[in-house]
């Protein structure tokens, strides 16, 4: 688990396969170092399409993100990758290209390394900015030297970096509107317009928008794999979840203050817990007449709290949705709204009460099931969704 710093690096990638293929020839990998001090992202584009391209781009991306040289020795890193890749005998080019981005959360510096992909787009607010680049030529046996570009710059909150395969810039190459393809300049203007219209647009929403436009340029018949990755530097988004009664009644005020004073999204799971917070805070609790989700009871509402729900059935469905999240954005209902809030948060803090006194055997069993389900959700958020998750018992 990593700790959220004063900045958060929001990384997302959207991809579309070559028409008729089920495997993308581009590979995108990202990770946060164990210390939580650095974020690394790699986009590799395998030559051609299908399985062969995917294998080569996966090899390239894996070598880049797990390199043994570190990012201080760029020439050794580039030499190692470039000389491992086979070369197309006809076109005399490597079987994969790549773009690497490393963000240091502490020093607030960005490093970009690029080999034959379209050059990265860098934005400060909605304006594209140019940063100085260093051209490094890497020797390759029996072939011309390979050109690697290295860029370094200081990052600010609100900065964005857009990486893309040439499937984006070449999209629409045979369409009358873009005879020579969409092109980097048109992509740049498109991105600027999107940011101008929504300065808080997420990395995923922006990468999706670029992908959709590129596919539309192709009139939905893609003649290349298309990949777009967006890296946004922003303040972290936080959420708190309060569930179950505190071990002692004298902790009720503490529990209420814990959630009402929290800066971020606030959720209460469980009616009895919600009642305590309602009584202590003096804000009335109101219940919806109907549920917009047939699987769970209606939601409640307390002023200042974003989500108030019943506990067992709701958290069970939340877990199931998190476990199969491919199409959850297309769904509606309380559980889906909770999942959306969780996935749009970077750090999530659970506050769980330990009071199981004066309960019958059935209630004790529910209490145990509830705690186990909470732990399952905690593990999913941390391991599958790379959220910074903490837990506090009261």
Secondary structure as a PSIPRED ss2 file (coil, helix, strand):
# PSIPRED VFORMAT (PSIPRED V4.0)

   1 X C   1.000  0.000  0.000
   2 X C   1.000  0.000  0.000
   3 X C   1.000  0.000  0.000
   4 X C   1.000  0.000  0.000
   5 X C   1.000  0.000  0.000
   6 X C   1.000  0.000  0.000
   7 X C   1.000  0.000  0.000
   8 X E   0.000  0.000  1.000
   9 X E   0.000  0.000  1.000
  10 X E   0.000  0.000  1.000
  11 X E   0.000  0.000  1.000
  12 X E   0.000  0.000  1.000
  13 X E   0.000  0.000  1.000
  14 X E   0.000  0.000  1.000
  15 X E   0.000  0.000  1.000
  16 X E   0.000  0.000  1.000
  17 X C   1.000  0.000  0.000
  18 X C   1.000  0.000  0.000
  19 X C   1.000  0.000  0.000
  20 X C   1.000  0.000  0.000
  21 X C   1.000  0.000  0.000
  22 X C   1.000  0.000  0.000
  23 X C   1.000  0.000  0.000
  24 X C   1.000  0.000  0.000
  25 X C   1.000  0.000  0.000
  26 X E   0.000  0.000  1.000
  27 X E   0.000  0.000  1.000
  28 X E   0.000  0.000  1.000
  29 X E   0.000  0.000  1.000
  30 X E   0.000  0.000  1.000
  31 X E   0.000  0.000  1.000
  32 X E   0.000  0.000  1.000
  33 X C   1.000  0.000  0.000
  34 X C   1.000  0.000  0.000
  35 X C   1.000  0.000  0.000
  36 X C   1.000  0.000  0.000
  37 X C   1.000  0.000  0.000
  38 X E   0.000  0.000  1.000
  39 X E   0.000  0.000  1.000
  40 X E   0.000  0.000  1.000
  41 X E   0.000  0.000  1.000
  42 X E   0.000  0.000  1.000
  43 X E   0.000  0.000  1.000
  44 X E   0.000  0.000  1.000
  45 X E   0.000  0.000  1.000
  46 X E   0.000  0.000  1.000
  47 X C   1.000  0.000  0.000
  48 X C   1.000  0.000  0.000
  49 X C   1.000  0.000  0.000
  50 X H   0.000  1.000  0.000
  51 X H   0.000  1.000  0.000
  52 X H   0.000  1.000  0.000
  53 X H   0.000  1.000  0.000
  54 X H   0.000  1.000  0.000
  55 X H   0.000  1.000  0.000
  56 X H   0.000  1.000  0.000
  57 X H   0.000  1.000  0.000
  58 X H   0.000  1.000  0.000
  59 X H   0.000  1.000  0.000
  60 X H   0.000  1.000  0.000
  61 X H   0.000  1.000  0.000
  62 X H   0.000  1.000  0.000
  63 X H   0.000  1.000  0.000
  64 X H   0.000  1.000  0.000
  65 X H   0.000  1.000  0.000
  66 X C   1.000  0.000  0.000
  67 X C   1.000  0.000  0.000
  68 X C   1.000  0.000  0.000
  69 X C   1.000  0.000  0.000
  70 X C   1.000  0.000  0.000
  71 X C   1.000  0.000  0.000
  72 X C   1.000  0.000  0.000
  73 X C   1.000  0.000  0.000
  74 X H   0.000  1.000  0.000
  75 X H   0.000  1.000  0.000
  76 X H   0.000  1.000  0.000
  77 X H   0.000  1.000  0.000
  78 X H   0.000  1.000  0.000
  79 X H   0.000  1.000  0.000
  80 X H   0.000  1.000  0.000
  81 X H   0.000  1.000  0.000
  82 X H   0.000  1.000  0.000
  83 X H   0.000  1.000  0.000
  84 X H   0.000  1.000  0.000
  85 X C   1.000  0.000  0.000
  86 X C   1.000  0.000  0.000
  87 X E   0.000  0.000  1.000
  88 X C   1.000  0.000  0.000
  89 X C   1.000  0.000  0.000
  90 X C   1.000  0.000  0.000
  91 X C   1.000  0.000  0.000
  92 X C   1.000  0.000  0.000
  93 X C   1.000  0.000  0.000
  94 X E   0.000  0.000  1.000
  95 X C   1.000  0.000  0.000
  96 X E   0.000  0.000  1.000
  97 X E   0.000  0.000  1.000
  98 X E   0.000  0.000  1.000
  99 X E   0.000  0.000  1.000
 100 X E   0.000  0.000  1.000
 101 X E   0.000  0.000  1.000
 102 X E   0.000  0.000  1.000
 103 X E   0.000  0.000  1.000
 104 X E   0.000  0.000  1.000
 105 X C   1.000  0.000  0.000
 106 X C   1.000  0.000  0.000
 107 X C   1.000  0.000  0.000
 108 X C   1.000  0.000  0.000
 109 X E   0.000  0.000  1.000
 110 X E   0.000  0.000  1.000
 111 X E   0.000  0.000  1.000
 112 X E   0.000  0.000  1.000
 113 X E   0.000  0.000  1.000
 114 X E   0.000  0.000  1.000
 115 X E   0.000  0.000  1.000
 116 X E   0.000  0.000  1.000
 117 X C   1.000  0.000  0.000
 118 X C   1.000  0.000  0.000
 119 X C   1.000  0.000  0.000
 120 X C   1.000  0.000  0.000
 121 X E   0.000  0.000  1.000
 122 X E   0.000  0.000  1.000
 123 X E   0.000  0.000  1.000
 124 X E   0.000  0.000  1.000
 125 X C   1.000  0.000  0.000
 126 X C   1.000  0.000  0.000
 127 X E   0.000  0.000  1.000
 128 X E   0.000  0.000  1.000
 129 X C   1.000  0.000  0.000
 130 X C   1.000  0.000  0.000
 131 X C   1.000  0.000  0.000
 132 X C   1.000  0.000  0.000
 133 X E   0.000  0.000  1.000
 134 X E   0.000  0.000  1.000
 135 X E   0.000  0.000  1.000
 136 X E   0.000  0.000  1.000
 137 X E   0.000  0.000  1.000
 138 X E   0.000  0.000  1.000
 139 X E   0.000  0.000  1.000
 140 X E   0.000  0.000  1.000
 141 X C   1.000  0.000  0.000
 142 X C   1.000  0.000  0.000
 143 X E   0.000  0.000  1.000
 144 X E   0.000  0.000  1.000
 145 X E   0.000  0.000  1.000
 146 X E   0.000  0.000  1.000
 147 X E   0.000  0.000  1.000
 148 X E   0.000  0.000  1.000
 149 X E   0.000  0.000  1.000
 150 X E   0.000  0.000  1.000
 151 X E   0.000  0.000  1.000
 152 X E   0.000  0.000  1.000
 153 X E   0.000  0.000  1.000
 154 X E   0.000  0.000  1.000
 155 X C   1.000  0.000  0.000
 156 X C   1.000  0.000  0.000
 157 X C   1.000  0.000  0.000
 158 X C   1.000  0.000  0.000
 159 X E   0.000  0.000  1.000
 160 X E   0.000  0.000  1.000
 161 X E   0.000  0.000  1.000
 162 X E   0.000  0.000  1.000
 163 X E   0.000  0.000  1.000
 164 X E   0.000  0.000  1.000
 165 X C   1.000  0.000  0.000
 166 X H   0.000  1.000  0.000
 167 X H   0.000  1.000  0.000
 168 X H   0.000  1.000  0.000
 169 X H   0.000  1.000  0.000
 170 X C   1.000  0.000  0.000
 171 X C   1.000  0.000  0.000
 172 X C   1.000  0.000  0.000
 173 X C   1.000  0.000  0.000
 174 X C   1.000  0.000  0.000
 175 X E   0.000  0.000  1.000
 176 X C   1.000  0.000  0.000
 177 X C   1.000  0.000  0.000
 178 X E   0.000  0.000  1.000
 179 X C   1.000  0.000  0.000
 180 X C   1.000  0.000  0.000
 181 X C   1.000  0.000  0.000
 182 X C   1.000  0.000  0.000
 183 X C   1.000  0.000  0.000
 184 X H   0.000  1.000  0.000
 185 X H   0.000  1.000  0.000
 186 X H   0.000  1.000  0.000
 187 X H   0.000  1.000  0.000
 188 X H   0.000  1.000  0.000
 189 X H   0.000  1.000  0.000
 190 X H   0.000  1.000  0.000
 191 X H   0.000  1.000  0.000
 192 X H   0.000  1.000  0.000
 193 X H   0.000  1.000  0.000
 194 X H   0.000  1.000  0.000
 195 X H   0.000  1.000  0.000
 196 X H   0.000  1.000  0.000
 197 X H   0.000  1.000  0.000
 198 X C   1.000  0.000  0.000
 199 X C   1.000  0.000  0.000
 200 X C   1.000  0.000  0.000
 201 X C   1.000  0.000  0.000
 202 X C   1.000  0.000  0.000
 203 X H   0.000  1.000  0.000
 204 X H   0.000  1.000  0.000
 205 X H   0.000  1.000  0.000
 206 X H   0.000  1.000  0.000
 207 X H   0.000  1.000  0.000
 208 X H   0.000  1.000  0.000
 209 X H   0.000  1.000  0.000
 210 X H   0.000  1.000  0.000
 211 X H   0.000  1.000  0.000
 212 X H   0.000  1.000  0.000
 213 X H   0.000  1.000  0.000
 214 X H   0.000  1.000  0.000
 215 X H   0.000  1.000  0.000
 216 X H   0.000  1.000  0.000
 217 X H   0.000  1.000  0.000
 218 X C   1.000  0.000  0.000
 219 X C   1.000  0.000  0.000
 220 X C   1.000  0.000  0.000
 221 X C   1.000  0.000  0.000
 222 X C   1.000  0.000  0.000
 223 X C   1.000  0.000  0.000
 224 X C   1.000  0.000  0.000
 225 X C   1.000  0.000  0.000
 226 X E   0.000  0.000  1.000
 227 X E   0.000  0.000  1.000
 228 X E   0.000  0.000  1.000
 229 X E   0.000  0.000  1.000
 230 X E   0.000  0.000  1.000
 231 X E   0.000  0.000  1.000
 232 X E   0.000  0.000  1.000
 233 X E   0.000  0.000  1.000
 234 X E   0.000  0.000  1.000
 235 X C   1.000  0.000  0.000
 236 X C   1.000  0.000  0.000
 237 X C   1.000  0.000  0.000
 238 X E   0.000  0.000  1.000
 239 X E   0.000  0.000  1.000
 240 X E   0.000  0.000  1.000
 241 X E   0.000  0.000  1.000
 242 X E   0.000  0.000  1.000
 243 X E   0.000  0.000  1.000
 244 X C   1.000  0.000  0.000
 245 X C   1.000  0.000  0.000
 246 X C   1.000  0.000  0.000
 247 X C   1.000  0.000  0.000
 248 X C   1.000  0.000  0.000
 249 X H   0.000  1.000  0.000
 250 X H   0.000  1.000  0.000
 251 X H   0.000  1.000  0.000
 252 X H   0.000  1.000  0.000
 253 X H   0.000  1.000  0.000
 254 X H   0.000  1.000  0.000
 255 X H   0.000  1.000  0.000
 256 X H   0.000  1.000  0.000
 257 X H   0.000  1.000  0.000
 258 X H   0.000  1.000  0.000
 259 X H   0.000  1.000  0.000
 260 X H   0.000  1.000  0.000
 261 X C   1.000  0.000  0.000
 262 X C   1.000  0.000  0.000
 263 X C   1.000  0.000  0.000
 264 X C   1.000  0.000  0.000
 265 X E   0.000  0.000  1.000
 266 X E   0.000  0.000  1.000
 267 X E   0.000  0.000  1.000
 268 X E   0.000  0.000  1.000
 269 X E   0.000  0.000  1.000
 270 X C   1.000  0.000  0.000
 271 X H   0.000  1.000  0.000
 272 X H   0.000  1.000  0.000
 273 X H   0.000  1.000  0.000
 274 X H   0.000  1.000  0.000
 275 X H   0.000  1.000  0.000
 276 X H   0.000  1.000  0.000
 277 X H   0.000  1.000  0.000
 278 X H   0.000  1.000  0.000
 279 X H   0.000  1.000  0.000
 280 X H   0.000  1.000  0.000
 281 X H   0.000  1.000  0.000
 282 X C   1.000  0.000  0.000
 283 X C   1.000  0.000  0.000
 284 X C   1.000  0.000  0.000
 285 X E   0.000  0.000  1.000
 286 X E   0.000  0.000  1.000
 287 X E   0.000  0.000  1.000
 288 X C   1.000  0.000  0.000
 289 X C   1.000  0.000  0.000
 290 X C   1.000  0.000  0.000
 291 X C   1.000  0.000  0.000
 292 X C   1.000  0.000  0.000
 293 X C   1.000  0.000  0.000
 294 X C   1.000  0.000  0.000
 295 X C   1.000  0.000  0.000
 296 X C   1.000  0.000  0.000
 297 X C   1.000  0.000  0.000
 298 X C   1.000  0.000  0.000
 299 X C   1.000  0.000  0.000
 300 X E   0.000  0.000  1.000
 301 X E   0.000  0.000  1.000
 302 X E   0.000  0.000  1.000
 303 X C   1.000  0.000  0.000
 304 X C   1.000  0.000  0.000
 305 X C   1.000  0.000  0.000
 306 X C   1.000  0.000  0.000
 307 X E   0.000  0.000  1.000
 308 X E   0.000  0.000  1.000
 309 X E   0.000  0.000  1.000
 310 X C   1.000  0.000  0.000
 311 X C   1.000  0.000  0.000
 312 X H   0.000  1.000  0.000
 313 X H   0.000  1.000  0.000
 314 X H   0.000  1.000  0.000
 315 X H   0.000  1.000  0.000
 316 X H   0.000  1.000  0.000
 317 X H   0.000  1.000  0.000
 318 X H   0.000  1.000  0.000
 319 X H   0.000  1.000  0.000
 320 X H   0.000  1.000  0.000
 321 X H   0.000  1.000  0.000
 322 X H   0.000  1.000  0.000
 323 X H   0.000  1.000  0.000
 324 X C   1.000  0.000  0.000
 325 X C   1.000  0.000  0.000
 326 X C   1.000  0.000  0.000
 327 X C   1.000  0.000  0.000
 328 X H   0.000  1.000  0.000
 329 X H   0.000  1.000  0.000
 330 X H   0.000  1.000  0.000
 331 X C   1.000  0.000  0.000
 332 X C   1.000  0.000  0.000
 333 X C   1.000  0.000  0.000
 334 X H   0.000  1.000  0.000
 335 X H   0.000  1.000  0.000
 336 X H   0.000  1.000  0.000
 337 X H   0.000  1.000  0.000
 338 X H   0.000  1.000  0.000
 339 X H   0.000  1.000  0.000
 340 X H   0.000  1.000  0.000
 341 X H   0.000  1.000  0.000
 342 X H   0.000  1.000  0.000
 343 X H   0.000  1.000  0.000
 344 X C   1.000  0.000  0.000
 345 X C   1.000  0.000  0.000
 346 X C   1.000  0.000  0.000
 347 X E   0.000  0.000  1.000
 348 X E   0.000  0.000  1.000
 349 X E   0.000  0.000  1.000
 350 X E   0.000  0.000  1.000
 351 X E   0.000  0.000  1.000
 352 X E   0.000  0.000  1.000
 353 X C   1.000  0.000  0.000
 354 X C   1.000  0.000  0.000
 355 X C   1.000  0.000  0.000
 356 X C   1.000  0.000  0.000
 357 X C   1.000  0.000  0.000
 358 X C   1.000  0.000  0.000
 359 X C   1.000  0.000  0.000
 360 X C   1.000  0.000  0.000
 361 X H   0.000  1.000  0.000
 362 X H   0.000  1.000  0.000
 363 X H   0.000  1.000  0.000
 364 X H   0.000  1.000  0.000
 365 X H   0.000  1.000  0.000
 366 X H   0.000  1.000  0.000
 367 X H   0.000  1.000  0.000
 368 X H   0.000  1.000  0.000
 369 X H   0.000  1.000  0.000
 370 X H   0.000  1.000  0.000
 371 X H   0.000  1.000  0.000
 372 X H   0.000  1.000  0.000
 373 X H   0.000  1.000  0.000
 374 X H   0.000  1.000  0.000
 375 X H   0.000  1.000  0.000
 376 X H   0.000  1.000  0.000
 377 X H   0.000  1.000  0.000
 378 X H   0.000  1.000  0.000
 379 X H   0.000  1.000  0.000
 380 X H   0.000  1.000  0.000
 381 X H   0.000  1.000  0.000
 382 X H   0.000  1.000  0.000
 383 X H   0.000  1.000  0.000
 384 X H   0.000  1.000  0.000
 385 X C   1.000  0.000  0.000
 386 X C   1.000  0.000  0.000
 387 X C   1.000  0.000  0.000
 388 X E   0.000  0.000  1.000
 389 X E   0.000  0.000  1.000
 390 X E   0.000  0.000  1.000
 391 X E   0.000  0.000  1.000
 392 X E   0.000  0.000  1.000
 393 X E   0.000  0.000  1.000
 394 X C   1.000  0.000  0.000
